[in-house]
Amino acid sequence: MDRDKLLAARLHAVKVRPYLADALFALHVVEDPSVPTMAVDAYWRCYVSPGFVARTPVGELAGVWVHEVSHLLRDHHARSEGYAREHEDHRPRGRARPGHARDGERARLRRNIAADFEINDDIYGDGLPLPTGAVLPSMLRLPDGLLMEEYLRTSSMSGLTGDLAWLDCGSGADGHERPWELGPDGAYGLTAQQRDAVRFRVAEGIRGRPGEAPRGWTRWADEAFHPPQPWQRLLGAAVRSAAGAPGAGENHSYGRPSRRSAVLPGVVLPSLRRTPPRVCVVIDTSGSVSDGELGSALLEVAAISRAVGGRRDLVSVISCDKAAGVAVPLCRAERLTLIGGGGTDLRSGFARALRSGPRPDVIVALTDGQTPWPSVPPPCRTVVGLFPRPARAVDEESPEYVPDAPPSWARVVAIG
């Protein structure tokens, strides 16, 4: 193989796309004549066909370098596996049906094409020519700028799979291992920590040079390394933010006279004091909420009491499935009894909370979200803690359709 030509193409790619330099130099080249063109696996090995290098100009080879490393930076391997598990792996176990291997190959090729669409719509130009045979969303009259998953949901790609049977960017593009790949125990692969370190350096380089990278790379850099926030801290912060809002828990007190009394001799003016707010926690006890999630809800009740200064007399709890129970003052969170197990309608829980006296300053709803919501916002701050649920297919035209998303007037924190 003409390795000098291949590495010269990589240097050209680094010159025209300097923000990808760390990733391009992290790839380890593996020569293999059985590879159709160039391909990558999840361990950052780049498999190269000597014949492809010989017949491809240096400029186009540089574009292929950028294309292949883009699959790895955007984690198409894991994303493709996740998409296949959710949308494609619903076959009954047992004897394989006729044509099953062909169906699997078509599904793999669809994921590869969709991943290519995500990459190719904005990485070329400005010194990087479009390689021969590169696929673009415009071939199917699809818009640019979508993610791989959106292209897969938008189009069957049946018009391309027959003509692109040769397309093979490796398991790094579609999550399907090839016979010529070295696998997780082979030589020259990067560890998970090393792969994350490369992605982090590239993302930092893109953010450090605003305006140089295309929109797709800028979006990736903005989203790639936002560390997941601990939901307990987020929920506590949301409660404290709601409790500290203007008007919440404010009252006048003569216990400490106002400073303005000094300008009015003989008159004592009260000062404005902030007292801990009253919080009502509405817990979804319907049959769709597990015992473990109810246990998490009780832990959050205890954390909420700490967030309002430890005043448990100011925290009440309502169990709610289709009907709301009585608002129970908090004494010890571990002794609360949560009653329910039927359907879900948190509207009754909100109504019960607002009828309880005195009215709460903050309502916290802990739920899986499969519930109708009040048609008008409550006259107090609202925080919703959502238990995780997989996406489900729904008929939005059905009169029984219930939207999964909480209303816009609630501050939402994903739990777990």
N, C-alpha and C positions, 0 to 999 in steps of 0.2 A: 504493500500500500504506500502511496505517496504521502507519507506522514508530514513532510515539510509543507506540502500544499494544504493539508488539513489544518495544521497549526497556524499557517499564515492566514487562513480564513478566520480562525478564532481570534487572532490578533486584530484583524480588520473589524470583527464584530465588537471587540473591546473598544476599539478606537471610536466607532460610531455610536456605541451604546455603553458609555463608560460606567453607568450606574449598575450594569449587569456584570461587571468585571469579576467580582468575587465568585459569583455563581458559575460563570464560564470557566474560570480556572479551577473550580472545584470538581468539574467533571473528569472522570478517568476514562480514557479511550480504550475500548476493547475491539480489536479487529475481528470481523466474522463475515465471511462471504455469504452466509445464509441469510443475512439481514437484507431486506429489500433496499433500504437507503441508509438512513441513520435513525436510531431509536434509543430510548432511555428506559431504565428500570427505576424503581422507587429508591434505590440505594445510590443513585447518582453515578451510575456507569453509563457511558455513551457507546453503544454498539454501532460500528461503522462498516459498511460494505466497501471494499477496495475498488470495485468497479464503479460504484456511485461517485467516489472521490475522483476517479480518473476522468469521468465524462462531465463533471459539473464545474462550471467556472468558480473562481475564488469568491467573487461577490455573492453568488447564490449560495455557496457553501457557508458563508458567514451568516446569511439569513436562516439557513437550516440550524446552525449552532444556536442562534437566538431562539428559534422556534422550539427546539427540543428542551433547552434549559427553562423555557417558559412553562412547559408542562410541569416540571418539577417545582418551580417556585410557586406556582398556583395550586399545587397539591392535587393535580388531576387524578393521581393514583387513588388516593383515599376518597375523594369526592365521587369518582366513578364507581368504586366499590359500594359506597353508601347509596348511590342512586340505583344500582343493580339490586341491592338487598330490598329497597323499598318498592321498586316498580317492576322488576323483572323476575325476581326469584320467588315465584308463586306456583311453581310446578309441583305436582304431586310426586312423592318419592316412589321408587320402584322401577319397573322396566321403562327404559327410555323409549319415547315414541319415535316413529320414523321422522327423519328430518330434524331431530333435536340438535345435532351438531351444527347443521346449517343455520338454525335459528340462533344458536349461541354465537356463531361467528357474525351474523348480521347485527346482533345486539352489541357485540364488541365494537364492530365497525361504526355503528351509530354513535357510540360514546366517543370514539376517536375523532370522528368528523365534528361532533359538537364541541369537543375540546379545541380542535383546530379553529373552528369558527370564533371561539372566544378569544383566541390568540391572534389570528391572522388579520383581524379587521383593523388593527391599529399599530402593529409593530414594524411594518415595512415603510419604505420611503426614507428620505433624509439620509442617503448613503447606504441603504440596505435594500437591494432589489428583491422583488417578489420572486421566490424560486419557482421553477417550472412545476406545474401540477399542484400548486398550493390551492387549497379550497377556501372559499369566502362565503359569508352568509348571503351575498347577493345572488349566488348561484340558485338559491331557492327563494329569492325575493324576500329574504328575511332581513330585519334591521340589524345594523351594527350595534355593538356596545352591550350585548346581552351576555349572560353567564352561560356556561355549558349546560347547566340544568334547565335553564329557560329555553335554550334551543331544543333540547330533548323533549320538553313538554310541548313545544310549539309545532314541531314538524316530525313526521315519520322518517324523512330523508330517503324514502324509497326511490326517489329519482336519482340518487347519487350512489347508493350502495353497490349497484351493479357495475358501475364504471370505476369505482374506487376500491376494488377488491385488493389492489396492490398496496393500499395505504396502510402503513404499520409503523406507528411511533413507539411501540413497546408498551410494557405494563405501566410505565410512568405516565401514559396518556389515558389508559382505559381500565387499569386495575387487573388485567388478565395476563398472567405470566406466560412467557413464551419458552419453547424448548431450548432456545439458544441463550437464555439468560442464566446468570451465575447463581441467582437466588440469594436469600438472606445470609447464608453461611459462606458464600464465595468471597474471593479476594477482592480488594480494592473498593469495597462498599463503604459508604459513610454511615456512622451510627445516627440514631435519631437526634441526639444532642448536636452532632456536627451539622446535620441537615438544617436543624432549627437555627443554628448559629449563622449559617450561610444566608438563610432567608432574612434573618434579623439585620445582617449587615447590608444586604441589598435594599431592604425597606428603609433603613436609616439613610442610605445614600440617596434614594429617591426623594425622601422628605427633606433632605438637606439641600437639594437642588431644585426648588420649585420651578415649574415651567419647562424643565428639560424633558421630562418623561411624558409619553402620551397619557390620555385620560384613563385608559384601562390600567396602566401601571400605577398611576397616582391613586386610583381607587383601591387597588390591591395593597399598596403600601399603607394607606390609611386604615385598612381593615385587618391586615395580616397579623399585627402584633398589638392589638388592644387586649391586654391580659383580661381573662374573665374575672369580673369583680365578685368577691364573696357576697352571696345574696343576703346573708344575715346582716352584714354591715350596711348593705344598700337598703334593706327593709327598715333597719333601725334609723338610718339617716332620713329615709322618707317620712317616717313617723315624727321624728324630731323636727323636720322641716315643716310638716303640716301643723304640728303643735306650736311652732314658733312663728306662725304666720301672723300678720297684723290682725289684731282683734281677738285672737285666740287666747283665752285664759287671762285677759286683761281686766283689772278691776281697780277701783279707787280705795285707798286705805288711809285712815288717820293714824295708823301705827307709826308712820314716819311722815311728818308734815312736808308739804311741798316746799321747794326752795323759793317759790314765788311768794310765800307768806311773808318774807322779809320786806317786800315792798308795800305790804298792806298791814300796818301796825294794828294789832288787836284782832286780826282775822287769821284763823288757822285753815289753811287749804289742804285737802288730802292729796297725797301723791299717787301716781299711777303705778301699781305694782303688778307684776306678772305672776300669776299663780299657776301651778301645774294644770294642764288641760285635762278634761275628761275624755277618755277614749273608750269606745265601744267596739269590741272585736266580734265580728260575725263570722262564724266558722261553718263552712259547708260540710254537713254530715251526711250527704246523700250517699247512695250505694256506690257511686263511681269513685269515691274518695277512700283510699286504703287506710287500714289501721296505722300503718307507718306514717302516712301523711297526717293523720289526726294527732299522732304523737308529736310530729314536728310542729303542728299548730299549737299544741299546748306549750311547747318550749318557746315558741314565739310570743305567746301571751306573757310568759314570765319576762322575756326580754323587753317587751313593750312596757311592762310595769317599771322596769329599770330606766327605760328611756324617758319616762315622765317623773323621774326623781324618786322612784320607789314608793309612791303613793298608791298602794293597791286599792284603796277605797275609791280611787278615781278611775279604775279600770273595771269594765263589766264585759261579760261574755254571753253571746247568744248562739245557741245551736240552731241550725236551719237546714232543712231539706226542702220539702215543698211548703212546710209551715214553720214558723219561727217559734222557738221556745221563749221562756221568760228571760229577761236580762238578769244574769246572775252576777252579783259583785264578786270580785276576785279576792279570795282569802289565800288559798294555796293552789297554784296552778295544777299541781299533780293530783289534787283531790277533785278537780272539776269532772263532772259527768257529761259527756257529749252524747246527745240523743238524736237518732235519725236513722237513715238507711234507705229512704225512699227516693223519690225523684228530687229534682233541684229547681228551686225558684227563690233566689236570694232577694227578690223584691220584698217579700214578707219580712225578711231579716232586716232590711234597711228601714222598712216602715216601723217595725218593733223598736229599733234603735232610736228612731226619732220621736217615738211616743214615750220613751222612758224618761223619767225626770230625775235630775235635771238633764236637759238635752246635751248630748256629747259635742265636744269641739272637733273631734276626729273620729271617723269610722274606718276601721281596718277590716277588710273582707279577705279571708283566707279560703281559696276555692280553686277548683280545676278549670273554672271559666265556662263550663257547659251549663249556662243558666241565662234566663232573661234578666235584663238589668232595668233599673228604674228609668222611666221615660224622661224624667227631669233630674238634674243633679241635686243631691241633698244640700241643704243650707249649711254645710260644714265641709271641712276638708276630708277627702276620701283617698285611702291607699288600698290597693288591691295586690295581695300576694298570690301569684299563680303557681299552682302545682303543675309540673311538666306533663304534657300530653302529646302523643304523636299526631301529625296532621291527619285529618280524616276527610273522605270525600262526602260532600253535602250537595243537596239540591236547593239552591238559594231561592228557587221559585216556589218551593213547597210552603204551605201555610204553617207547617210545624217547624220550619227552619229556625234555628237559634244561632246567632252569630257567636263565634268563639271569642272574638276580641272584646275586652272591656271597653266601656265608653271613654271618649276623649277627656272627660272631666275628671277621671281618676288617675292617680299616679300609680303606675304598674311596675311591680318588681317580680321577675321570674324567680321562683323558689327552686333551688337544687341545680 
